[in-house]
Amino acid sequence: MNTIPRIILGIALAATVTAHASPPPPPPKLPVPPIVGEPIPEWQARWELARILSYSGNYDEAVAEYRRVLAAKPDLAEARAEYGQVLGWTGRNEDAVRELSALPADALPPEAAVLLADLLLGQQKFAESTKLYQAALQATPDDAPTRFKLARALSWQKRYPEALAEFETLLKSHPDDIQIRRHHAQVLGWAGRNEDAAKEWRRSLAP
């Protein structure tokens, strides 16, 4: 009676030993996903560093990094536009004008176009600055400070109807801005519209 369980046990043990006599096959290899995506090349890393430095006000370091970027990528218009802006922020106006003027107008972002226009306006290059202000306003029509600069540049060229049109656009969105109204009145006087100028001067004064 006791032999049957032992026989059964022996068969079971033998089956277990046989089953584990060789190791199980390894699991199939699955593709390992990459830890990162596309690699960032050195020139791009340096460009990002230049941007961060400029945002932080470290302009001299930013200028140095932009130069290294442009040495590697001389045709990178966006980086050159940013470089020109940083040069302007550091007061290197002639260098900024040279760099920004070398770019086609459509390669200048609005803020770079406005900076170049400001620098050219300081050199009394009114026609060139006017074109740049107009180009910037096509992209950012609600930019009141740029529209004000355009109105003044037009008035200094004695293009009074165009200048007055810009002032009127400004006053529609900023009717309570006393300084805009006074500059409007001034240009009305320059244009020989004395009665209209007098009305605007009165509106700009306290009762």
C-alpha positions in Angstrom: 0.0 0.0 0.0 2.9 2.3 0.7 4.7 1.6 -2.6 2.1 3.3 -4.8 2.6 6.8 -3.5 6.3 6.5 -3.6 6.2 5.4 -7.2 3.9 8.3 -8.1 6.2 10.6 -6.2 9.2 9.3 -8.0 7.6 9.7 -11.4 6.6 13.3 -10.5 10.2 14.1 -9.3 11.7 12.6 -12.5 9.3 14.7 -14.6 10.4 17.8 -12.7 14.1 17.1 -13.1 13.6 16.3 -16.8 11.6 19.5 -17.3 14.4 21.6 -15.8 17.4 19.7 -17.2 18.0 22.6 -19.7 17.4 26.3 -19.2 14.3 27.9 -20.7 14.9 29.8 -23.9 15.5 33.5 -23.5 12.6 35.9 -24.1 12.6 37.5 -27.5 14.5 40.7 -27.8 12.4 43.8 -28.1 13.6 47.0 -29.7 15.0 49.4 -27.1 13.5 52.9 -27.5 16.0 55.7 -27.7 16.5 57.7 -24.5 16.5 61.0 -26.4 15.1 62.1 -29.7 17.0 63.8 -32.5 20.5 64.8 -31.4 21.1 68.6 -30.9 24.1 69.6 -32.9 26.7 71.8 -31.3 25.9 75.0 -33.4 22.3 74.8 -32.2 23.3 74.2 -28.6 25.5 77.3 -28.8 22.6 79.3 -30.4 20.3 78.4 -27.5 23.1 79.4 -25.1 23.5 82.8 -26.9 19.7 83.4 -26.6 19.6 82.6 -22.9 22.6 84.9 -22.3 20.9 87.7 -24.1 17.7 87.2 -22.2 19.7 87.4 -19.0 21.4 90.6 -20.0 24.8 89.0 -20.5 25.2 90.7 -23.8 29.0 90.5 -24.2 28.9 86.7 -23.7 25.9 86.5 -26.0 27.7 88.4 -28.7 30.7 86.0 -28.5 28.4 82.9 -28.8 26.4 84.4 -31.7 29.7 85.0 -33.5 30.6 81.3 -33.1 27.2 80.2 -34.3 27.5 82.4 -37.4 31.0 81.1 -38.1 29.5 77.7 -38.3 26.2 78.8 -40.0 26.9 82.0 -41.9 23.6 81.8 -43.8 21.4 81.4 -40.7 19.3 84.6 -41.1 17.4 84.2 -37.9 20.6 84.0 -35.8 22.1 86.9 -37.6 19.0 89.0 -37.0 19.2 88.2 -33.3 22.9 89.0 -33.3 22.2 92.4 -34.8 19.6 93.1 -32.1 22.0 92.2 -29.3 24.6 94.5 -30.9 22.1 97.3 -30.8 21.2 96.6 -27.2 24.9 97.0 -26.3 25.1 100.3 -28.0 27.2 99.0 -30.9 25.0 100.8 -33.3 27.1 100.8 -36.4 27.8 97.1 -36.1 24.1 96.5 -35.6 23.1 98.5 -38.7 25.7 96.6 -40.7 24.5 93.2 -39.6 20.7 93.9 -39.9 21.0 95.8 -43.2 22.8 92.8 -44.7 19.6 90.8 -44.3 16.7 90.9 -46.8 13.7 92.8 -45.4 11.5 89.6 -45.3 14.2 87.9 -43.1 13.9 90.5 -40.4 11.4 89.7 -37.6 9.3 92.7 -36.6 11.3 93.6 -33.5 14.6 93.5 -35.5 13.1 95.6 -38.2 12.0 98.2 -35.6 15.4 98.3 -34.0 17.1 98.8 -37.4 14.5 101.5 -38.2 15.2 103.3 -34.9 19.0 103.2 -35.6 18.5 104.5 -39.1 16.1 107.2 -37.8 18.9 108.3 -35.5 21.1 108.8 -38.6 18.2 110.8 -40.2 17.7 108.2 -42.8 14.0 108.8 -42.8 13.0 106.9 -46.0 14.8 103.7 -45.0 13.3 103.8 -41.5 9.8 104.4 -42.8 9.9 101.3 -45.0 11.0 99.2 -42.0 8.4 100.6 -39.7 5.7 99.9 -42.4 7.0 96.3 -42.8 6.9 95.7 -39.1 3.4 97.0 -38.8 2.2 94.6 -41.5 3.0 91.8 -39.0 2.0 93.6 -35.8 -0.6 96.2 -36.8 -1.5 96.9 -33.1 2.0 98.0 -32.2 1.2 101.6 -31.2 4.8 102.7 -30.4 5.9 101.6 -33.8 3.0 103.4 -35.5 3.8 106.5 -33.6 7.4 106.4 -34.8 6.2 105.9 -38.3 3.9 108.9 -38.0 6.8 111.1 -36.9 9.2 109.8 -39.5 6.6 110.6 -42.2 6.0 114.1 -40.8 9.8 114.8 -40.8 9.7 114.0 -44.6 6.8 116.4 -44.9 4.6 113.6 -46.0 1.8 115.2 -43.9 -1.3 113.4 -45.2 0.3 110.0 -44.5 1.6 111.1 -41.1 -1.8 112.5 -40.1 -3.5 109.3 -41.2 -1.2 107.3 -38.9 -2.0 109.7 -36.0 -5.7 109.4 -36.6 -5.4 105.6 -36.5 -3.6 105.9 -33.2 -6.2 108.3 -31.7 -9.0 105.8 -32.5 -7.4 103.3 -30.2 -5.8 105.8 -27.8 -8.2 108.7 -27.6 -7.1 109.8 -24.2 -3.4 109.8 -24.9 -2.5 113.5 -24.6 1.0 113.2 -26.1 -0.3 111.5 -29.3 -2.9 114.3 -29.6 -0.3 117.0 -29.1 2.0 115.5 -31.8 -1.1 115.2 -34.0 -1.8 118.9 -33.4 1.8 119.8 -34.2 1.7 118.0 -37.6 -1.7 119.6 -38.4 0.0 123.0 -37.9 2.9 121.9 -40.2 0.4 120.9 -42.8 -1.2 124.4 -42.7 -4.4 123.1 -41.1 -4.3 125.8 -38.4 -8.0 125.6 -37.3 -7.8 121.8 -36.9 -4.5 122.2 -35.1 -6.0 124.7 -32.7 -8.8 122.4 -31.9 -6.4 119.5 -31.1 -4.2 121.7 -28.9 -7.3 122.8 -26.9 -8.4 119.2 -26.5 -5.0 118.3 -25.1 -5.1 121.0 -22.5 -6.9 121.0 -19.1 -10.1 123.1 -19.1 
